[in-house]
Amino acid sequence: MTESMTEPHTGLTEHTTGTAEQETDLGDGHEATMLLERARAEVDPVLRAVIGSLPGPIRRIALYHFGWQEADGTPARGGSGKAIRPALVLAAASALGGHAARSAAVRAAAAVELVHNFTLLHDDVMDRDATRRHRPTAWTVFGDADAILAGDALQALALRLLAEDPHPAAPAAAARLADCVVELCAGQHADTAMERRGPGEVTLAETLAMAESKTGALLGCACAIGALYADAEDVDVAALDGFGRSAGLAFQLIDDVIGIWGDPLRTGKPAGADLAARKKSLPVVAALTSGTPAAAELAALYTQPHQKEDLERIALAVERAGGRDWAQAQAADRMARAMQEVARAVPDPEAAGGLLALAEFVTRRST
């Protein structure tokens, strides 16, 4: 339903921000790294506590998935992801409400991270992905049913965290997160339905809409929840939702590029995995609908059974048909839209700095 954000730098650095004042030098990603580390430090204790309340067998799967235990239950040093979504919750709360709002939003940030990981557990089963975060996925270790049940439990924990939160914004945050889960499911349904259709039967517009639901929705929700905990006006909540959605779609565009041309040593996934699975990712659909000779070649290759030796030909056809260039240009455009949205809600560039740094970070990833 969503994709994990695990890699640094992609070279999409020249974005039109909508306001000259908000053009911030985020060159080395240092601010974003600090925000992510701080968010992880604040949210992890909450996550560990609520996961510790799960029944033993499900707790074991969840702890393995988060990278905190090995499959046999011994402690592990594996990472539990970059904490992009909880960091966005906290940065949004801070941008609109200062330190007090940020502190109040930690439980909500943990809830968003639990929902994200619920989607990852389910996605890995549906997509048959064998690795995540450089280790075997939970379903490959514990089986499909147990991985699905662990994901269900994480979603329940997220809703419980918000149900037990005394903050006045918690009910609205819970409703927004529940709506987001429905949208994530709709996006995943659209994605799986597209995979059953022929290469020439999928439009670029519906693929973009699907990607926004699968990836942009939860980033937008994270930012909106942070705004709710800052007691922001409805218009500002909506603007931050739009900011997160646009940044999320920019991320997905780059993630799809990496899914074709990424370095396995950096991504933790086999090279060309998306092509091998015949995924109709955004660069692929852009290429298929380009009307070029390379598009016809790609369509023919995509109808054939997977052969490892064909992956290089397929990747070249996508590139020759313009899929890679289109995806990178679209990612830059979506980031420009994201900057315009955040400028509406947080006109002070210093206050918006955390959100801007995180948005830049998630799309500055390399292949």
C-alpha positions in Angstrom: 0.0 0.0 0.0 2.9 2.3 0.6 6.6 2.1 -0.1 9.4 2.3 2.4 11.6 5.3 2.2 15.1 4.1 2.8 17.6 5.7 0.4 19.4 9.0 0.4 19.9 11.5 -2.5 18.5 11.4 -6.0 19.6 14.7 -7.6 16.2 16.4 -7.8 17.4 19.5 -6.1 16.2 22.4 -8.3 12.6 22.9 -7.3 10.5 26.0 -7.7 9.2 26.6 -4.2 6.5 29.2 -4.9 8.1 31.8 -2.6 11.7 33.0 -2.8 11.8 33.3 0.9 11.4 29.5 1.3 14.3 28.5 -0.9 16.4 26.9 1.8 19.8 25.4 1.4 19.2 21.8 2.3 22.2 20.5 0.3 23.6 17.9 2.6 20.3 16.8 4.3 21.8 17.4 7.7 18.7 19.1 9.1 16.5 16.3 7.9 18.8 13.6 9.3 18.6 15.3 12.7 14.8 15.5 12.5 14.5 11.9 11.6 16.9 10.8 14.4 15.0 12.9 16.9 11.6 11.6 15.7 12.9 8.0 16.0 14.2 8.6 19.5 10.8 10.1 20.6 8.6 7.6 18.9 10.5 4.3 19.4 9.8 4.0 23.1 6.0 4.4 22.4 6.2 1.8 19.7 8.1 -0.7 21.8 5.7 -0.2 24.7 2.6 -0.8 22.6 4.1 -3.7 20.6 5.1 -5.2 23.9 1.4 -5.4 24.8 0.7 -7.8 21.9 0.3 -11.6 22.5 3.6 -13.4 22.3 3.6 -14.9 18.8 2.3 -11.7 17.2 4.7 -9.6 19.2 7.6 -11.7 18.0 6.6 -11.1 14.3 6.2 -7.4 14.9 9.5 -7.0 16.7 11.2 -8.9 13.8 9.5 -6.7 11.2 10.7 -3.6 13.0 14.2 -5.0 13.1 14.4 -5.2 16.9 14.6 -9.0 17.1 15.9 -11.9 15.0 13.5 -14.6 13.9 14.5 -16.7 16.9 13.7 -13.8 19.4 17.2 -12.7 20.1 18.0 -9.0 20.0 18.9 -7.5 16.7 20.5 -4.2 15.6 18.5 -3.8 12.4 16.9 -0.5 11.7 13.2 0.1 11.8 13.1 2.5 8.9 13.8 6.2 8.5 10.7 7.4 10.5 9.7 9.8 7.7 6.0 9.8 8.6 6.3 10.4 12.4 8.9 13.0 11.6 6.4 14.8 9.4 3.7 14.7 12.1 6.1 16.3 14.6 7.5 18.8 12.1 4.0 19.9 11.1 2.9 20.3 14.8 6.0 22.2 15.5 5.7 24.5 12.4 2.1 25.5 13.4 2.2 25.2 17.2 5.7 25.2 18.5 7.4 22.9 21.0 4.3 22.2 23.1 2.3 21.0 20.1 5.2 18.8 19.0 5.5 17.1 22.4 1.7 16.5 22.5 1.8 14.8 19.0 4.3 12.0 19.8 1.6 9.4 20.4 -0.1 10.4 17.2 3.2 10.2 15.3 3.6 6.6 16.7 0.1 5.8 15.5 1.0 6.9 12.0 4.2 4.8 12.0 2.2 1.8 13.1 -0.2 2.2 10.2 2.7 2.5 7.8 4.2 -0.7 9.0 0.8 -2.4 8.9 0.7 -1.6 5.1 4.3 -2.8 4.6 3.6 -6.2 6.2 0.5 -6.6 3.9 2.3 -5.3 0.8 5.1 -7.7 1.2 2.7 -10.6 1.2 0.7 -9.3 -1.8 3.7 -8.4 -3.8 5.7 -11.5 -2.8 8.7 -9.3 -1.9 11.3 -11.4 -0.3 13.5 -8.6 1.3 12.9 -5.4 3.1 15.4 -3.3 5.0 18.2 -5.7 3.9 16.6 -8.8 5.6 14.0 -11.4 4.7 10.4 -10.1 4.9 8.2 -11.3 7.7 6.0 -13.5 5.5 9.1 -15.4 4.2 10.0 -16.2 7.8 6.7 -16.7 9.6 4.3 -17.4 6.7 1.6 -15.4 5.0 -1.1 -15.7 7.6 1.1 -14.7 10.5 2.5 -11.7 8.7 -1.0 -10.5 7.8 -2.2 -11.0 11.3 0.7 -9.0 12.7 -0.1 -6.2 10.3 -3.7 -6.2 11.5 -2.5 -6.0 15.0 -0.4 -3.0 14.3 -3.3 -1.1 12.8 -5.4 -1.9 15.9 -2.6 -0.6 18.1 -2.5 2.7 16.1 -6.2 3.2 16.7 -5.9 2.3 20.4 -3.1 4.9 20.8 -5.4 7.6 19.5 -8.4 6.3 21.4 -6.5 6.6 24.7 -4.9 9.9 23.9 -6.6 12.7 26.0 -5.5 15.4 23.6 -8.5 17.3 22.1 -7.3 16.6 18.6 -7.1 12.8 19.0 -10.7 12.0 17.8 -10.2 14.1 14.6 -6.8 12.5 14.1 -8.3 9.0 14.5 -11.0 9.7 12.0 -8.5 11.1 9.5 -6.2 8.1 10.0 -9.1 5.7 9.5 -10.1 7.5 6.3 -6.5 7.3 5.2 -6.4 3.5 5.7 -9.5 3.2 3.5 -7.8 5.3 0.8 -4.7 3.2 1.1 -6.7 0.0 0.6 -8.5 1.5 -2.4 -5.1 2.5 -3.9 -3.7 -1.0 -3.3 -6.9 -2.5 -4.9 -6.4 -0.3 -7.9 -2.8 -1.3 -8.2 -3.5 -5.1 -8.0 -6.3 -4.7 -10.5 -4.0 -2.9 -12.9 -1.5 -5.7 -12.7 -4.1 -8.0 -14.2 -4.7 -5.8 -17.2 -2.7 -5.7 -20.4 0.2 -3.2 -21.0 -2.0 -1.1 -23.3 -5.0 -1.0 -21.0 -3.7 1.3 -18.2 -3.7 5.1 -18.5 -1.2 7.4 -17.0 -3.9 9.4 -15.2 -5.2 6.4 -13.3 -1.7 5.3 -12.4 -1.0 8.7 -10.9 -4.2 8.6 -9.0 -3.3 5.1 -7.7 0.1 6.3 -6.6 -1.2 9.2 -4.8 -3.6 7.0 -2.8 -0.9 4.4 -2.1 1.9 6.8 -1.1 0.8 10.4 -1.0 -2.2 9.7 1.2 -0.3 8.7 4.3 2.3 11.4 4.1 -0.6 14.0 3.7 -2.4 12.4 6.6 0.8 12.6 8.7 1.2 16.3 8.1 -2.5 17.0 8.6 -2.5 15.2 12.0 0.5 17.3 13.1 -1.5 20.4 12.1 -4.5 19.1 14.1 -2.4 18.8 17.2 -1.3 22.4 16.7 -5.0 23.4 16.7 -4.6 24.8 13.2 -7.4 26.2 11.1 -9.1 23.9 8.6 -7.5 25.7 5.7 -4.0 25.1 7.1 -4.8 21.4 7.8 -5.9 21.0 4.2 -2.7 22.8 2.9 -0.4 20.5 4.9 -2.3 17.5 3.7 -1.8 18.8 0.1 1.9 19.3 0.9 2.4 15.8 2.1 0.4 14.3 -0.8 2.5 16.2 -3.4 5.8 15.2 -1.6 4.6 11.6 -1.4 3.8 11.4 -5.1 7.3 12.9 -5.8 8.7 10.2 -3.7 6.8 7.5 -5.4 8.0 8.7 -8.8 11.6 8.5 -7.7 10.9 5.2 -5.9 9.6 3.8 -9.2 12.8 5.0 -11.0 14.9 3.3 -8.3 12.7 0.1 -8.7 14.0 -0.1 -12.3 17.5 1.3 -12.2 18.4 1.1 -8.5 21.6 -0.3 -7.0 20.7 -3.4 -5.0 23.4 -2.6 -2.5 21.6 0.6 -1.7 17.9 -0.5 -2.1 18.1 -3.9 -0.5 16.1 -5.3 -3.3 17.2 -7.2 -6.5 17.9 -5.1 -9.5 15.0 -4.7 -11.9 12.6 -6.4 -9.4 9.7 -4.2 -10.6 10.3 -5.1 -14.2 10.6 -8.8 -13.4 7.2 -8.6 -11.7 5.9 -6.7 -14.7 4.7 -3.9 -12.4 3.0 -1.0 -14.2 5.0 1.6 -12.3 4.8 5.2 -13.3 7.9 5.3 -15.6 6.7 2.1 -17.3 3.2 3.5 -17.9 4.6 6.8 -19.1 6.7 4.8 -21.5 3.9 2.6 -22.6 1.7 5.5 -23.4 4.3 7.6 -25.2 3.4 6.5 -28.7 7.0 5.9 -29.6 8.6 2.8 -31.3 10.2 2.0 -27.9 6.7 1.9 -26.4 5.6 -0.8 -28.8 8.8 -2.8 -28.0 8.1 -2.4 -24.3 4.5 -3.6 -24.6 5.7 -6.7 -26.5 8.3 -7.5 -23.9 5.8 -6.9 -21.0 3.5 -9.6 -22.3 6.2 -12.2 -22.3 7.1 -14.5 -19.4 9.9 -13.3 -17.2 13.4 -14.0 -18.4 16.3 -12.6 -16.5 18.2 -11.8 -19.6 15.3 -9.5 -20.8 15.5 -7.1 -17.9 18.2 -5.0 -19.4 16.3 -4.7 -22.7 13.1 -3.8 -20.9 14.8 -1.1 -18.8 16.4 0.3 -21.9 13.0 0.4 -23.7 11.5 2.3 -20.8 14.3 4.8 -20.9 14.2 5.2 -24.7 10.4 5.8 -24.6 11.0 8.6 -22.1 9.7 7.0 -19.0 12.7 7.8 -16.8 13.0 11.5 -17.9 9.2 11.9 -17.5 9.3 10.5 -14.0 12.1 12.7 -12.9 10.5 15.8 -14.3 7.2 15.0 -12.7 8.9 14.5 -9.4 10.4 18.0 -9.6 7.0 19.4 -10.5 5.3 17.7 -7.6 7.9 19.0 -5.2 7.2 22.5 -6.5 3.5 22.0 -5.7 4.4 20.7 -2.2 6.5 23.9 -1.5 3.6 26.1 -2.7 1.2 24.3 -0.3 3.5 24.6 2.7 4.0 28.3 2.0 0.2 28.8 2.2 0.0 27.2 5.7 3.4 28.3 7.1 4.6 31.5 5.4 7.5 31.9 7.8 10.4 30.0 6.2 12.1 29.4 9.5 9.1 27.8 11.0 8.6 25.7 7.8 12.2 24.6 7.7 11.7 21.2 9.2 8.9 20.3 6.7 10.9 21.6 3.8 14.0 19.7 4.9 12.0 16.4 5.2 10.3 16.9 1.8 13.6 17.5 0.2 15.1 14.4 1.9 12.5 12.0 0.7 13.0 12.9 -2.9 16.8 13.2 -2.9 17.5 9.6 -3.3 19.8 8.0 -5.8 19.8 5.0 -8.0 
